[in-house]
Amino acid sequence: MRTVTNPPNPFESQHRDLLEPAPPVALQMFEDATRDILSRNDSPDLPFRWSLNPYRGCFHACAYCYARPTHEYWGFGAGSDFESKIIVKREAAALLRRTFEKPSWKGELILFSGNTDCYQPLEASLELTRACLDVCAEYRNPVGIITKGVLVLRDIELLCRLHQEASVHVYFSIPFSDDEVARKVEPQAPSSRKRFEAMARLAQAGIPTGISLSPIIPGLNDEDLPELLARAKQAGAVEAMATLLRLSGSVEPVFMERMATAFPDRITKMTNRIRDVRGGAISEGAFFERHHGTGPYWAMIEQLFEVSRRKVGLSVLQPEAIPPTFRRPGIEQPRLF
């Protein structure tokens, strides 16, 4: 049981310091009354336009999560609040159906978990992701998923239907080969071993899978790349991608504090390596620059990834043409002949 700890919220005019030990973290659930379920991505360096996130905040508690600052918009903190105060969108499936019924919707790819994990533990009881996937299957809308959650196996039949009638790709985020190290950085996520097992079961069912080695944390997991790629190939993955650690906004103090506690003998090396690949800075937010580094050490990491990827026979994630499978139920589709 950890105690509540959050960096100052830049959107709050006041900040309170506790005069006594912080209370333990307690999971709380809040409801989001938003009337839109799809988020439009206008970033030119990301390969998708639409994302769907049934949850805000994430119980997995990954120290490096780039989505942490988004919790501050709601008056919460980017630290323990992000992983304990989870905002749920109970009307997600109904809102998605409403979107699909609009004449303007043409059946574009929707990425599940563009911000926080759609298969975090609350999904086991709330089934918001499953309900949205069911709507996508009903309308034959293409889907992409990125997750750390092995709960995805619960929906394997639904994913098979999407694969047969539309399009679906499932990427597993697995940045660490050592479960002990992973537990210190991603304390409440399933082990790397369980993620690889889930990947293998999906691949055996014929669902295209891939691995995301993101984030690469210089000085901590960069040497894991060859083993992770080999294990992904063995589990049936067909694609791989990797991006460099981003420490924008409040992510930096959360990450640095937790890494100093978890790896006191490695924190100096990690910090120096991060600055080395960022040209002396701790992070970079510019489009087309934020996902990779510069300098000799980063070039070595990129080469290690490329050589290892080619050796095992994994493809690089590439934007692909989305099949025109979308259709509204009950409407006769035009026939070619």
C-alpha positions in Angstrom: 0.0 0.0 0.0 1.5 3.3 -1.1 0.7 6.8 0.2 -0.8 9.6 -1.7 1.8 11.7 -3.5 1.3 14.2 -6.4 3.4 16.9 -7.9 1.8 20.4 -7.9 -1.0 20.8 -10.3 -0.2 23.7 -12.7 -3.9 24.3 -13.2 -4.6 24.9 -9.6 -4.1 28.3 -8.0 -3.3 26.8 -4.6 -1.1 23.9 -3.4 -1.4 22.3 0.0 1.5 20.7 1.8 0.6 18.0 4.3 1.7 18.6 7.9 1.5 14.8 8.7 2.1 11.6 6.8 0.0 11.2 3.7 -2.9 8.8 3.8 -2.8 5.5 1.9 -3.9 5.4 -1.7 -7.5 4.3 -2.0 -9.1 3.4 -5.4 -12.0 5.8 -6.3 -14.2 5.8 -9.3 -15.8 8.9 -10.9 -18.2 9.2 -13.8 -17.5 11.2 -16.9 -20.5 12.9 -18.4 -18.8 13.7 -21.7 -21.0 13.5 -24.8 -18.3 12.5 -27.2 -16.4 9.3 -27.0 -13.8 9.7 -29.8 -10.8 11.9 -29.5 -9.4 13.4 -32.6 -5.6 13.3 -33.0 -4.1 16.1 -35.0 -0.5 15.2 -34.2 1.3 14.7 -37.5 3.8 12.2 -36.1 1.2 9.6 -35.0 -0.3 7.0 -37.4 -4.0 7.4 -36.3 -6.7 10.1 -36.3 -9.2 8.7 -33.8 -8.7 7.2 -30.4 -11.2 5.8 -27.9 -10.5 5.7 -24.1 -13.3 4.4 -21.9 -11.2 5.3 -18.8 -9.3 8.4 -17.7 -6.4 7.6 -15.4 -4.9 4.1 -15.2 -4.5 1.6 -12.3 -1.4 0.1 -13.9 0.6 3.0 -12.3 3.4 3.0 -14.9 5.9 5.6 -13.6 6.6 6.9 -17.2 3.0 7.2 -18.5 2.8 10.3 -20.8 -0.9 10.6 -20.0 -0.4 11.6 -16.4 -0.7 15.4 -17.0 -4.2 14.9 -18.5 -5.5 14.1 -15.0 -4.6 17.6 -13.9 -7.2 19.0 -16.2 -9.8 17.5 -13.8 -8.3 18.9 -10.7 -6.5 15.7 -9.8 -2.8 15.1 -9.4 -0.5 13.4 -11.9 1.0 11.1 -9.3 -1.0 8.6 -7.2 -4.3 10.4 -8.1 -3.7 9.3 -11.8 -3.7 5.6 -10.8 -6.3 5.7 -8.0 -8.9 8.2 -9.1 -10.3 6.5 -12.3 -12.8 8.3 -14.4 -15.2 6.0 -16.3 -17.3 6.7 -19.3 -20.4 4.5 -18.7 -22.1 5.7 -21.9 -19.1 4.9 -24.1 -20.8 2.3 -26.2 -24.0 4.3 -26.7 -21.9 7.4 -27.7 -19.9 5.3 -30.1 -23.1 4.0 -31.7 -24.4 7.5 -32.1 -21.1 8.5 -33.8 -21.4 5.6 -36.2 -24.9 6.6 -37.2 -23.8 10.1 -38.3 -23.6 10.4 -42.1 -20.2 12.0 -41.6 -18.6 8.9 -40.2 -17.0 6.8 -43.0 -15.4 4.0 -41.1 -12.0 5.2 -40.1 -9.6 3.2 -37.9 -10.2 3.7 -34.1 -7.3 3.1 -31.7 -8.3 1.8 -28.3 -6.0 3.1 -25.6 -4.5 6.1 -27.3 -4.3 7.7 -23.8 -4.9 5.1 -21.0 -5.2 1.4 -21.0 -8.6 0.1 -22.1 -8.0 -3.2 -20.4 -7.1 -2.0 -16.9 -8.6 -4.0 -14.0 -11.9 -2.0 -13.8 -12.7 -3.3 -17.2 -13.3 -6.8 -15.8 -16.5 -5.6 -14.1 -17.5 -2.6 -16.1 -17.0 -4.1 -19.6 -16.9 -0.7 -21.3 -14.2 -1.7 -23.7 -16.0 -4.9 -24.6 -19.2 -3.0 -25.2 -17.4 -0.6 -27.6 -15.7 -3.4 -29.4 -19.1 -5.1 -29.8 -20.4 -1.9 -31.5 -17.4 -1.8 -33.8 -18.0 -5.5 -34.8 -21.7 -4.7 -35.4 -20.7 -1.9 -37.7 -17.6 -3.6 -39.1 -15.4 -0.7 -38.1 -11.6 -1.3 -38.1 -9.9 -1.3 -34.7 -6.4 -1.1 -33.3 -5.6 -1.9 -29.7 -2.6 -1.2 -27.5 -2.6 -2.7 -24.0 -0.7 -4.2 -21.1 -3.8 -6.0 -19.9 -4.2 -9.7 -20.3 -7.9 -9.2 -19.9 -8.0 -8.8 -23.7 -8.2 -12.6 -23.8 -11.7 -12.4 -22.5 -12.7 -10.8 -25.8 -10.9 -13.2 -28.1 -14.1 -14.4 -29.9 -15.1 -10.8 -30.5 -11.7 -9.9 -31.8 -11.8 -12.9 -34.1 -15.1 -11.6 -35.5 -13.6 -8.2 -36.0 -10.6 -9.8 -37.8 -12.9 -11.7 -40.1 -15.4 -9.0 -40.9 -13.4 -5.8 -40.6 -9.8 -5.3 -39.3 -8.1 -5.5 -35.9 -4.5 -5.4 -34.7 -3.5 -5.8 -31.1 -0.2 -4.4 -29.8 1.1 -5.4 -26.4 3.2 -2.8 -24.6 6.2 -4.8 -23.1 9.2 -2.7 -22.5 11.0 -4.9 -19.9 12.3 -8.5 -20.2 12.9 -8.8 -16.4 9.7 -9.1 -14.4 11.4 -7.9 -11.3 12.5 -4.6 -13.0 9.1 -4.3 -14.7 7.3 -4.5 -11.3 9.3 -1.5 -10.0 8.3 0.6 -13.0 4.9 -0.7 -13.8 3.8 -1.9 -10.3 0.2 -2.8 -11.0 0.4 -4.1 -14.6 0.5 -7.8 -15.5 4.0 -9.3 -15.7 5.8 -9.3 -19.0 5.5 -13.1 -19.0 1.7 -13.0 -18.8 1.6 -10.4 -21.6 3.7 -12.6 -23.9 1.4 -15.5 -23.0 -1.6 -13.4 -24.0 0.1 -12.4 -27.2 0.7 -16.0 -28.1 -3.0 -17.0 -27.5 -4.2 -14.1 -29.7 -1.7 -15.0 -32.5 -2.8 -18.7 -32.3 -6.4 -17.5 -32.9 -5.2 -15.7 -36.1 -5.4 -12.2 -34.7 -2.5 -10.0 -35.9 -0.3 -8.9 -33.0 2.7 -6.7 -32.4 5.0 -5.5 -29.6 5.6 -2.0 -28.5 8.9 -1.7 -26.6 8.0 1.8 -25.6 9.3 3.6 -23.8 13.0 2.9 -24.3 14.6 4.2 -21.0 18.4 4.6 -21.7 20.4 3.1 -18.9 17.5 0.8 -17.8 15.9 -1.3 -20.5 17.8 -0.5 -23.8 19.7 -3.7 -23.4 16.5 -5.7 -23.3 15.6 -5.0 -26.9 17.0 -8.2 -28.5 15.4 -10.5 -26.0 12.0 -8.8 -26.2 11.9 -8.9 -30.0 12.9 -12.6 -30.0 10.2 -13.4 -27.4 7.6 -11.5 -29.4 8.5 -13.4 -32.6 8.3 -16.6 -30.7 4.8 -15.6 -29.4 3.6 -15.0 -32.9 3.9 -11.2 -33.3 4.3 -9.8 -36.8 5.2 -6.2 -36.1 7.3 -4.2 -33.6 7.7 -0.5 -32.7 9.7 1.5 -30.1 9.8 5.1 -28.9 12.0 7.0 -26.6 10.9 7.9 -23.0 9.1 11.2 -22.8 9.1 13.2 -19.6 6.9 16.1 -20.3 5.2 18.3 -17.6 4.4 16.5 -14.4 5.6 13.1 -15.7 9.2 14.1 -14.9 8.9 14.6 -11.1 6.8 11.4 -10.8 9.2 9.3 -12.9 12.4 10.7 -11.3 11.1 10.3 -7.7 10.0 6.7 -8.3 13.1 5.7 -10.2 15.4 7.1 -7.5 13.5 5.0 -4.9 13.4 1.8 -7.0 16.9 2.1 -8.5 19.1 4.2 -6.2 22.3 2.6 -7.7 21.2 3.4 -11.3 19.3 6.7 -11.2 22.4 8.8 -12.0 23.3 6.6 -15.0 19.7 6.8 -16.2 19.5 10.5 -15.9 22.8 11.0 -17.7 21.8 8.7 -20.5 18.5 10.4 -20.9 20.2 13.8 -21.2 22.8 12.3 -23.5 20.1 11.2 -26.1 18.1 14.5 -25.6 21.0 16.8 -26.3 21.4 17.8 -22.7 17.6 18.2 -22.0 15.5 15.8 -20.0 12.7 15.7 -22.6 11.6 16.9 -26.0 8.1 17.9 -27.1 8.5 18.9 -30.7 6.6 16.8 -33.3 8.9 14.3 -35.1 11.6 14.8 -32.4 9.8 13.6 -29.2 9.7 9.9 -30.1 13.5 9.5 -30.8 16.8 10.8 -29.6 20.0 12.2 -31.1 23.7 11.5 -30.7 25.9 8.4 -30.7 24.3 6.6 -27.9 20.8 6.9 -29.5 22.2 5.8 -32.8 23.5 2.7 -31.1 20.1 2.0 -29.6 18.4 2.4 -33.0 20.9 0.1 -34.6 20.4 -2.5 -31.9 16.6 -2.4 -32.5 16.9 -2.6 -36.3 19.5 -5.4 -36.3 17.5 -7.4 -33.7 14.2 -6.8 -35.5 15.5 -8.0 -38.8 17.2 -11.0 -37.3 14.0 -12.4 -35.9 11.9 -11.3 -38.9 9.5 -8.7 -37.4 8.1 -5.9 -39.6 8.0 -2.2 -38.6 4.7 -0.7 -37.8 3.5 1.0 -40.9 0.2 2.9 -41.6 -1.8 0.7 -43.8 -4.8 1.1 -46.0 -8.0 0.5 -44.0 -10.4 -1.8 -45.7 -13.8 -0.3 -46.6 -15.7 -2.7 -44.4 -17.8 -0.2 -42.4 -21.6 -0.5 -42.9 -24.6 0.5 -40.8 -26.7 -2.5 -39.8 -30.0 -2.8 -41.7 -28.8 -0.9 -44.7 -28.4 -2.9 -47.8 -24.9 -2.5 -49.2 -24.4 -1.7 -52.9 -23.4 -4.7 -54.9 -20.6 -4.6 -57.4 -22.3 -7.2 -59.7 
